[in-house]
Amino acid sequence: MASMVSILLRCSLLLLLLVQSTQSSVSQKPKNAIAEEPHPSTSHTYIVLANQLAKPSKFDTLEHWYASMVGVMARVKKKKSSNRIRYTYGTVMHGFAARLTDGEAQRMATAPDVSRVYKDRVYHTQATRSPWFMGLHDDFGAWPDAEFGDGVIIGFVDTGIWPERASFNDAGLGPVRSTWRGKCVDALGFNASLCNNKLVGAKSFVTVELDAGGLLTDSNPRDIAGHGTHVASTAAGAEVPSADLFKFAGGRASGVARMARIAMYRACNIGCFASDVVAAIDAAVTDGVDLLSMSIAYPAEPFYDDLLSVATFGAEQRGVFVVLAGGNKGPTASTISNVAPWMTTVGAATTDRVFPATLRLGNGVVLTGQSLYNIPFSQSQGAGMIPLVRTSCGEYDLTPDKVMGKVVVCSQDAGASAGFDVERAGGAGIVSVQSTERFWDTVMAQPFPLPGLLLSSAGGKKLADYMSSVAYPVASFNFTCDTVTGENRAPMVAGFSSRGPNPIVPEILKPDVIAPGVNILAAWSGAAQPSDSDMDPRRVEYNIISGTSMACPHVAGVAALIKKRHGDWTPAMIRSALMTTAGPLDKNGRDIVDSGSAVGAAATPMEAGAGLVLPRLAMDPGLVYDAGTQDYVDFLCTLNYTVEQMRQFVPGLSKCARTIPGGVANLNYPSFVVVFDGSTRVRTLTRTVTKVSAQPERYNVTVAAPDGVKVTVTPTTLEFKRVNEKRSYTVQFSSEAGAKVRPAGTWDFGHIAWENRKHRVRSPVAFKWDN
């Protein structure tokens, strides 16, 4: 963690700006200074959770009480207590962030009515085609039915926003609703007048720690990284008649919910401090956002140790739908982040658009990859062949004596930024291999400054085999600079997309769904390069990037459409609609493939969750699986959390009143996980569905299960007459005697679906053998 913090500090801005008042339940301090009072190098930011109900009556406000707590610690050490509190939190959780030494933090943790003390940490941030690829159409279906999400407010916790982009034009939008409490701040370089009926809120919570121990605070919500601008326009950008990157992916651009409103809460630069993120969440919920989209991730850990889990629990408690990126640590198993059941967790998939470029080897083999190099040319066989040289592509390995006039083949994953180093050293081109991807049409296209392309792992192996077979390997490029749509297999799960099983609670299947997250075109910051190289002089209005960060806002946009049409639905109902209508098949009716699989196998729910989000079906799911705050409290109690751990979520809790009968797998979640162990070969789970369609309906159950597993659903028919009517059913899963023996740790998959002529409500089922 210390190394991550130091990287963030070295990469942060040298000059940051004055903090402005945010007028929310978050109080940011100081308000009239650039830098806080320096502190010893042993001090750090800590987040203190307190039981607000226990505030002594002698203190007028919680802020005064919190200040007294810090003051006691200061007097013990004979230090000044002024300016040590950075934030107070008062909506999604109660407490404050302050500069404390490690010893002070330890003493603070033992103070009466302090629930928990966390050391600050760093989270990391992890479309002309994609909305239409998901089945959205201007004239019918989810878009017109939901009025394109008009009036729904999506909050983004990210790197800020570049408000001048056409994607944030408010043409055709009426005023924001009168109950909205957010606003845009004035800051040096950001005028509040830049906001409008599209961009209805913009605040900053970015704090940078100095090597000397003090803090710089930046009140400017302007995006200097590009990430926040990209995700905001992906979810809710206005329609733009023409957008492209270097003539690639040209066409009409639109956010998924293009008439929804955007509120940006800047809490990230290179990374995102947890104290800043929690302050941003607290402010967003106070302001009145309907949804929160957060494309940030951190390795999963117990929920009581995870501030993001605590803060989003508070957001869900207030009816805010929360969607988060699942992380980019695939294809390794059990790397999924943001795994709490009150979160909607999203993995990344491809669309049917590619940017092909080819490399012809000296032996005649042609390898196809992807590239955003934008100068068309073709080198002929023979005279056009250029020597190949393999290097690590590290900055100090790219010297003229090694690479001058040659095509550099990177032995490690490298992107467009390495191309600038190759170009500076006199190289003629660059080839890199994206080791996480088996198929060429799932690799990330990169805006190389010189001839260059990315190959898949399969293509990379062929290249490596050729280079090891000849003394003087050569190759030639062919760039047509075409954008090709509709010809490749799609969607496929991206190999980099983090996957299950859930490392904290295996009985909760994660990710929940997948959405487009590979080579997504969206708006970009005017201060950021299209690559991640400081040597890149180019600036663009739109950029193409990849990650679960890009998949997350697609789901936020679909959730906004659902929220517009079904304003009284709970966050769990929206998540259920997304999951039970998601598609497990690709556009041609075949299994969705996992590009992270060494053999190109079909994706399982561990990679794809319930499948690709399908907005048209999600608008009318027929039945939903609902859950609320008390269900999640029971879930945490079932995990045997102590009272102290539970109070981080429910400050006034004296004891757990109940647990979930049958264990956490019986949470009313839209998916199932069944674990067979040495003590039992039979598991029985229960679910309750709520009817949300208008007409009386009857549903019949269908089941798919692996060999050797018997699934019995009771009853097999569910009949409903009224909206919001509830019906429960039980499922008995039996691992049959005499079935093939599965090694411990084996997973297999199936599904349960309730169907009639109009609706299909499908839940994935994962089976694990722990014999």
ZAMARGU-4260 file (C-alpha; in steps of 0.2 Angstrom, whole numbers, plus 5000, padded with zeros to 4 digits):
<rodrens>
0) 5000/5000/5000 | 5014/5012/5004 | 5021/5010/4987 | 5004/5013/4979 | 5003/5029/4989
5) 5020/5035/4984 | 5017/5032/4966 | 5001/5042/4967 | 5010/5056/4976 | 5024/5057/4963
10) 5012/5057/4948 | 4999/5070/4956 | 4998/5088/4951 | 5012/5100/4957 | 5000/5114/4960
15) 4982/5111/4966 | 4969/5124/4970 | 4959/5131/4984 | 4945/5120/4992 | 4927/5127/4990
20) 4912/5123/5001 | 4902/5109/4994 | 4886/5113/5004 | 4882/5094/5008 | 4883/5083/5023
25) 4902/5082/5019 | 4912/5096/5026 | 4929/5098/5018 | 4943/5107/5027 | 4952/5119/5027
30) 4941/5130/5016 | 4954/5145/5015 | 4971/5137/5013 | 4980/5128/4999 | 4990/5117/5011
35) 4986/5110/5028 | 4997/5112/5042 | 5012/5100/5040 | 5012/5085/5051 | 5026/5073/5055
40) 5030/5060/5042 | 5023/5047/5053 | 5005/5054/5051 | 4993/5047/5039 | 4975/5050/5035
45) 4963/5038/5044 | 4944/5036/5043 | 4935/5035/5059 | 4917/5028/5060 | 4907/5034/5075
50) 4890/5030/5082 | 4882/5047/5080 | 4868/5042/5092 | 4880/5042/5106 | 4885/5061/5104
55) 4886/5068/5121 | 4874/5082/5124 | 4887/5095/5128 | 4892/5096/5109 | 4880/5105/5098
60) 4885/5096/5082 | 4893/5080/5077 | 4907/5091/5070 | 4911/5098/5087 | 4911/5081/5094
65) 4923/5074/5081 | 4934/5089/5084 | 4935/5085/5102 | 4940/5067/5099 | 4955/5073/5088
70) 4958/5087/5101 | 4960/5073/5115 | 4973/5064/5104 | 4982/5081/5100 | 4983/5085/5119
75) 4990/5068/5123 | 5004/5071/5110 | 5005/5090/5115 | 5001/5094/5096 | 4990/5106/5088
80) 4973/5099/5083 | 4968/5113/5070 | 4966/5108/5052 | 4968/5089/5056 | 4950/5084/5051
85) 4948/5083/5032 | 4930/5077/5030 | 4915/5073/5041 | 4903/5060/5034 | 4885/5062/5038
90) 4874/5052/5025 | 4880/5035/5020 | 4890/5033/5036 | 4894/5044/5051 | 4912/5049/5056
95) 4927/5059/5049 | 4943/5058/5041 | 4958/5065/5050 | 4977/5066/5050 | 4983/5055/5064
100) 4999/5046/5069 | 4998/5027/5070 | 4998/5028/5089 | 4984/5041/5089 | 4974/5030/5077
105) 4976/5015/5089 | 4970/5025/5104 | 4956/5032/5093 | 4950/5014/5090 | 4948/5011/5108
110) 4938/5027/5111 | 4920/5025/5117 | 4907/5025/5103 | 4921/5023/5089 | 4915/5008/5078
115) 4931/5007/5068 | 4947/5016/5062 | 4953/5013/5044 | 4969/5018/5037 | 4967/5027/5020
120) 4970/5017/5005 | 4971/5020/4986 | 4957/5013/4974 | 4961/5012/4956 | 4951/5017/4941
125) 4949/5001/4931 | 4901/5025/4861 | 4896/5025/4843 | 4892/5007/4843 | 4889/4999/4860
130) 4872/5006/4864 | 4865/4999/4847 | 4875/4983/4850 | 4865/4980/4866 | 4849/4982/4856
135) 4844/5000/4859 | 4834/5008/4845 | 4828/5026/4843 | 4810/5022/4837 | 4805/5007/4848
140) 4810/4997/4864 | 4819/5003/4879 | 4824/5021/4873 | 4807/5028/4868 | 4798/5018/4882
145) 4810/5026/4895 | 4810/5043/4887 | 4829/5040/4885 | 4831/5041/4904 | 4825/5059/4905
150) 4827/5067/4922 | 4836/5053/4930 | 4852/5059/4939 | 4867/5048/4938 | 4881/5052/4950
155) 4899/5047/4945 | 4914/5046/4957 | 4929/5047/4946 | 4942/5059/4939 | 4931/5073/4935
160) 4923/5080/4919 | 4928/5091/4903 | 4911/5100/4902 | 4914/5108/4885 | 4912/5092/4876
165) 4897/5090/4864 | 4892/5075/4874 | 4887/5086/4888 | 4876/5098/4878 | 4859/5100/4886
170) 4849/5104/4870 | 4831/5097/4872 | 4832/5095/4891 | 4821/5104/4903 | 4827/5110/4920
175) 4833/5098/4933 | 4820/5093/4946 | 4816/5105/4960 | 4822/5092/4974 | 4839/5091/4967
180) 4852/5098/4980 | 4868/5097/4970 | 4877/5111/4961 | 4892/5115/4951 | 4907/5123/4960
185) 4917/5138/4954 | 4935/5135/4954 | 4951/5142/4945 | 4949/5134/4928 | 4931/5128/4930
190) 4917/5141/4929 | 4900/5135/4937 | 4891/5142/4922 | 4899/5128/4911 | 4885/5117/4919
195) 4868/5116/4912 | 4853/5105/4912 | 4864/5090/4907 | 4878/5092/4919 | 4869/5097/4934
200) 4882/5094/4947 | 4901/5095/4948 | 4912/5095/4964 | 4929/5089/4969 | 4936/5079/4983
205) 4953/5076/4978 | 4967/5078/4991 | 4985/5076/4988 | 4997/5071/5002 | 5014/5080/5001
210) 5031/5071/5005 | 5032/5083/5020 | 5016/5076/5028 | 5004/5090/5023 | 4990/5091/5011
215) 4985/5100/4996 | 4967/5101/4991 | 4960/5104/4974 | 4942/5110/4972 | 4942/5109/4953
220) 4931/5096/4946 | 4939/5097/4929 | 4945/5081/4922 | 4964/5081/4918 | 4965/5062/4915
225) 4950/5058/4903 | 4943/5043/4913 | 4928/5052/4921 | 4924/5061/4905 | 4924/5045/4896
230) 4913/5035/4908 | 4900/5050/4910 | 4897/5051/4892 | 4896/5032/4890 | 4882/5031/4902
235) 4872/5048/4899 | 4881/5058/4885 | 4870/5068/4873 | 4868/5062/4855 | 4882/5068/4844
240) 4880/5067/4825 | 4898/5063/4822 | 4912/5057/4833 | 4928/5047/4830 | 4946/5044/4835
245) 4958/5047/4820 | 4944/5043/4808 | 4941/5026/4817 | 4924/5021/4824 | 4916/5036/4816
250) 4897/5039/4817 | 4883/5045/4828 | 4888/5044/4847 | 4876/5042/4861 | 4876/5038/4879
255) 4865/5023/4885 | 4853/5035/4894 | 4856/5050/4883 | 4843/5061/4892 | 4848/5057/4910
260) 4857/5070/4920 | 4875/5069/4925 | 4883/5074/4942 | 4902/5072/4943 | 4911/5070/4960
265) 4929/5070/4957 | 4938/5059/4969 | 4952/5052/4958 | 4968/5058/4949 | 4980/5043/4945
270) 4972/5034/4960 | 4958/5037/4972 | 4960/5039/4991 | 4947/5030/5001 | 4943/5045/5011
275) 4940/5056/4996 | 4929/5042/4988 | 4918/5041/5004 | 4917/5059/5005 | 4911/5060/4986
280) 4898/5046/4989 | 4892/5054/5005 | 4889/5071/4995 | 4881/5062/4980 | 4868/5053/4991
285) 4865/5070/5001 | 4863/5079/4984 | 4850/5066/4979 | 4857/5056/4965 | 4846/5041/4959
290) 4861/5030/4954 | 4880/5029/4957 | 4892/5023/4944 | 4910/5020/4951 | 4923/5012/4939
295) 4935/5009/4953 | 4941/4993/4961 | 4952/4986/4975 | 4956/4968/4980 | 4941/4961/4988
300) 4942/4959/5007 | 4929/4956/5021 | 4915/4969/5020 | 4919/4976/5037 | 4937/4980/5031
305) 4931/4988/5015 | 4926/5006/5016 | 4918/5005/4999 | 4906/4991/5005 | 4902/5001/5020
310) 4898/5017/5011 | 4888/5009/4997 | 4878/5000/5010 | 4873/5017/5016 | 4869/5022/4999
315) 4858/5007/4995 | 4849/5010/5012 | 4844/5027/5005 | 4837/5019/4989 | 4852/5023/4978
320) 4856/5010/4965 | 4875/5007/4965 | 4885/4999/4950 | 4904/4996/4951 | 4917/4989/4939
325) 4922/4971/4943 | 4941/4974/4940 | 4954/4971/4927 | 4964/4956/4935 | 4958/4942/4924
330) 4959/4929/4918 | 4965/4923/4935 | 4951/4915/4945 | 4943/4923/4961 | 4950/4941/4957
335) 4933/4949/4956 | 4931/4965/4966 | 4916/4974/4973 | 4907/4958/4978 | 4894/4964/4991
340) 4876/4959/4987 | 4870/4977/4988 | 4882/4981/4974 | 4879/4977/4955 | 4896/4971/4949
345) 4900/4972/4930 | 4912/4962/4919 | 4918/4967/4902 | 4914/4960/4885 | 4917/4964/4867
350) 4906/4972/4854 | 4905/4967/4835 | 4917/4981/4830 | 4936/4978/4827 | 4951/4988/4820
355) 4961/4975/4811 | 4979/4977/4806 | 4990/4963/4800 | 5009/4957/4802 | 5016/4946/4788
360) 5030/4936/4794 | 5045/4931/4783 | 5038/4913/4782 | 5022/4919/4774 | 5011/4917/4789
365) 4999/4932/4792 | 4995/4937/4809 | 4979/4948/4813 | 4979/4960/4827 | 4971/4977/4831
370) 4978/4995/4829 | 4973/5013/4829 | 4988/5018/4819 | 4980/5030/4807 | 4991/5031/4791
375) 4986/5018/4778 | 5000/5008/4770 | 5006/4991/4765 | 5023/4984/4764 | 5026/4971/4750
380) 5034/4954/4752 | 5053/4954/4751 | 5059/4972/4749 | 5046/4978/4762 | 5052/4966/4775
385) 5059/4974/4791 | 5070/4965/4804 | 5062/4960/4820 | 5070/4962/4837 | 5063/4956/4854
390) 5066/4967/4869 | 5057/4970/4886 | 5051/4987/4879 | 5057/4995/4895 | 5062/5013/4893
395) 5081/5009/4896 | 5080/4994/4885 | 5075/5004/4869 | 5091/5011/4863 | 5096/5015/4845
400) 5110/5002/4844 | 5097/4989/4848 | 5081/4995/4838 | 5086/5007/4825 | 5077/5003/4809
405) 5069/4987/4816 | 5051/4982/4822 | 5052/4980/4840 | 5043/4965/4847 | 5039/4968/4866
410) 5042/4953/4877 | 5030/4961/4890 | 5012/4968/4887 | 5015/4986/4881 | 5004/4999/4873
415) 5005/5015/4863 | 5015/5023/4876 | 5030/5011/4873 | 5028/5016/4854 | 5034/5034/4859
420) 5050/5026/4867 | 5053/5015/4851 | 5050/5030/4840 | 5063/5040/4850 | 5076/5026/4848
425) 5073/5025/4829 | 5063/5010/4828 | 5053/5006/4813 | 5038/4999/4822 | 5031/4990/4837
430) 5022/4974/4840 | 5015/4969/4857 | 5005/4954/4864 | 4991/4955/4875 | 4994/4940/4885
435) 4976/4939/4893 | 4967/4938/4877 | 4966/4922/4866 | 4957/4930/4851 | 4964/4944/4841
440) 4946/4953/4840 | 4946/4955/4859 | 4963/4964/4861 | 4964/4982/4865 | 4966/4994/4850
445) 4980/5006/4854 | 4984/5023/4845 | 5002/5020/4841 | 5012/5035/4835 | 5022/5024/4823
450) 5017/5007/4814 | 5011/4996/4828 | 4998/4983/4833 | 4993/4972/4847 | 4992/4953/4845
455) 4982/4940/4855 | 4991/4927/4865 | 4988/4914/4851 | 4995/4926/4838 | 5010/4930/4850
460) 5014/4912/4851 | 5015/4910/4832 | 5026/4925/4831 | 5038/4919/4845 | 5039/4902/4836
465) 5044/4910/4820 | 5057/4921/4828 | 5065/4906/4837 | 5065/4896/4821 | 5076/4908/4810
470) 5092/4917/4813 | 5086/4934/4805 | 5067/4936/4807 | 5058/4949/4797 | 5040/4955/4794
475) 5030/4968/4786 | 5014/4978/4791 | 4998/4981/4782 | 4986/4995/4789 | 4970/4998/4780
480) 4964/5009/4794 | 4946/5001/4793 | 4933/5000/4806 | 4924/4983/4803 | 4907/4979/4811
485) 4896/4964/4811 | 4909/4951/4806 | 4917/4945/4822 | 4910/4934/4835 | 4902/4944/4849
490) 4901/4947/4863 | 4915/4938/4871 | 4921/4940/4888 | 4937/4950/4889 | 4952/4940/4896
495) 4957/4955/4907 | 4939/4955/4915 | 4941/4949/4933 | 4931/4934/4938 | 4924/4923/4951
500) 4922/4914/4962 | 4918/4927/4975 | 4933/4927/4986 | 4924/4934/5001 | 4907/4925/5001
505) 4907/4911/4987 | 4888/4909/4989 | 4885/4925/4981 | 4889/4924/4962 | 4899/4938/4955
510) 4901/4946/4943 | 4882/4950/4941 | 4882/4954/4922 | 4894/4959/4908 | 4893/4974/4896
515) 4903/4982/4882 | 4920/4986/4889 | 4933/4983/4875 | 4938/4997/4863 | 4924/5009/4868
520) 4923/5026/4860 | 4917/5041/4871 | 4921/5059/4876 | 4939/5063/4882 | 4947/5077/4892
525) 4956/5091/4882 | 4970/5090/4895 | 4974/5072/4892 | 4983/5062/4879 | 4974/5048/4869
530) 4988/5037/4875 | 4996/5036/4893 | 5013/5043/4887 | 5019/5061/4893 | 5027/5062/4876
535) 5011/5061/4866 | 5007/5078/4860 | 4990/5074/4853 | 4974/5080/4860 | 4957/5072/4855
540) 4939/5075/4858 | 4934/5057/4859 | 4945/5042/4864 | 4944/5023/4862 | 4949/5014/4878
545) 4945/4997/4887 | 4942/4990/4904 | 4928/4985/4916 | 4928/5004/4919 | 4920/5006/4902
550) 4907/4991/4905 | 4901/4999/4922 | 4893/5015/4915 | 4884/5005/4901 | 4875/4996/4915
555) 4872/5012/4924 | 4864/5019/4909 | 4853/5004/4907 | 4848/5006/4926 | 4844/5024/4923
560) 4832/5019/4909 | 4824/5006/4921 | 4823/5019/4935 | 4814/5031/4923 | 4801/5019/4919
565) 4799/5011/4936 | 4803/5025/4948 | 4797/5015/4963 | 4808/5000/4961 | 4821/4996/4974
570) 4840/4994/4969 | 4838/4976/4971 | 4823/4975/4959 | 4833/4985/4946 | 4848/4973/4948
575) 4836/4958/4947 | 4829/4965/4930 | 4846/4967/4923 | 4852/4949/4928 | 4836/4939/4925
580) 4834/4946/4907 | 4853/4945/4903 | 4858/4935/4887 | 4870/4920/4889 | 4872/4918/4870
585) 4881/4929/4857 | 4873/4938/4843 | 4872/4922/4832 | 4864/4911/4846 | 4880/4902/4851
590) 4888/4902/4869 | 4897/4917/4874 | 4916/4913/4873 | 4929/4917/4886 | 4944/4925/4878
595) 4954/4922/4894 | 4952/4903/4892 | 4967/4894/4885 | 4956/4884/4874 | 4943/4897/4869
600) 4930/4888/4880 | 4912/4895/4883 | 4911/4908/4897 | 4903/4902/4913 | 4894/4913/4926
605) 4911/4915/4934 | 4916/4925/4920 | 4900/4932/4913 | 4888/4932/4927 | 4870/4931/4921
610) 4876/4936/4904 | 4876/4952/4893 | 4864/4966/4898 | 4849/4967/4886 | 4840/4984/4890
615) 4824/4980/4880 | 4821/4964/4890 | 4826/4972/4907 | 4813/4985/4905 | 4799/4972/4907
620) 4807/4957/4917 | 4790/4950/4922 | 4796/4945/4940 | 4810/4952/4951 | 4820/4946/4966
625) 4818/4960/4979 | 4829/4963/4994 | 4831/4977/5006 | 4842/4984/5020 | 4836/4972/5033
630) 4840/4957/5021 | 4857/4963/5020 | 4859/4966/5039 | 4853/4948/5041 | 4866/4942/5028
635) 4880/4951/5037 | 4874/4943/5054 | 4874/4926/5045 | 4892/4929/5041 | 4894/4928/5060
640) 4901/4946/5061 | 4903/4953/5078 | 4892/4967/5085 | 4907/4979/5083 | 4909/4974/5065
645) 4890/4975/5062 | 4890/4993/5069 | 4900/4999/5055 | 4884/4996/5044 | 4871/4999/5058
650) 4878/5010/5071 | 4864/5008/5084 | 4864/4988/5083 | 4865/4980/5100 | 4864/4962/5093
655) 4860/4952/5078 | 4841/4949/5079 | 4841/4935/5066 | 4851/4926/5053 | 4846/4919/5036
660) 4839/4901/5038 | 4850/4889/5028 | 4864/4901/5027 | 4869/4916/5016 | 4865/4906/5000
665) 4847/4909/5004 | 4848/4928/5002 | 4835/4932/4990 | 4847/4935/4976 | 4844/4932/4957
670) 4857/4919/4955 | 4861/4903/4965 | 4877/4895/4972 | 4876/4877/4978 | 4890/4869/4988
675) 4891/4851/4990 | 4903/4845/5004 | 4908/4829/5013 | 4893/4832/5025 | 4879/4833/5013
680) 4874/4829/4995 | 4858/4838/4996 | 4855/4857/4997 | 4839/4866/4998 | 4837/4884/4994
685) 4822/4896/4994 | 4818/4911/4984 | 4804/4924/4983 | 4799/4933/4967 | 4788/4948/4965
690) 4777/4951/4950 | 4780/4968/4941 | 4770/4965/4925 | 4752/4972/4923 | 4742/4957/4917
695) 4738/4940/4927 | 4752/4927/4922 | 4756/4909/4925 | 4775/4904/4925 | 4782/4887/4922
700) 4799/4882/4928 | 4813/4875/4917 | 4829/4868/4923 | 4847/4865/4916 | 4859/4855/4927
705) 4876/4846/4925 | 4876/4827/4924 | 4874/4819/4941 | 4864/4833/4949 | 4846/4832/4951
710) 4836/4848/4953 | 4818/4848/4960 | 4808/4864/4961 | 4793/4866/4971 | 4780/4871/4965
715) 4783/4869/4947 | 4770/4883/4942 | 4768/4900/4949 | 4752/4909/4946 | 4750/4928/4949
720) 4735/4939/4948 | 4740/4957/4954 | 4755/4968/4952 | 4767/4966/4967 | 4760/4949/4972
725) 4774/4938/4979 | 4777/4919/4977 | 4790/4908/4985 | 4798/4892/4979 | 4811/4880/4985
730) 4824/4871/4975 | 4832/4855/4981 | 4849/4851/4973 | 4855/4833/4975 | 4872/4827/4970
735) 4867/4809/4965 | 4875/4794/4971 | 4885/4784/4958 | 4888/4800/4948 | 4905/4804/4941
740) 4917/4809/4955 | 4922/4827/4954 | 4939/4833/4962 | 4937/4845/4977 | 4936/4863/4971
745) 4927/4858/4954 | 4913/4870/4948 | 4899/4866/4936 | 4884/4876/4930 | 4866/4877/4925
750) 4851/4888/4927 | 4833/4889/4933 | 4820/4899/4923 | 4802/4904/4925 | 4794/4906/4908
755) 4778/4910/4899 | 4774/4916/4881 | 4780/4934/4886 | 4793/4933/4899 | 4808/4922/4904
760) 4816/4925/4921 | 4832/4916/4921 | 4844/4913/4935 | 4862/4906/4933 | 4866/4892/4945
765) 4884/4888/4950 | 4888/4871/4958 | 4904/4867/4968 | 4910/4851/4975 | 4920/4852/4991
770) 4921/4834/4995
</rodrens>
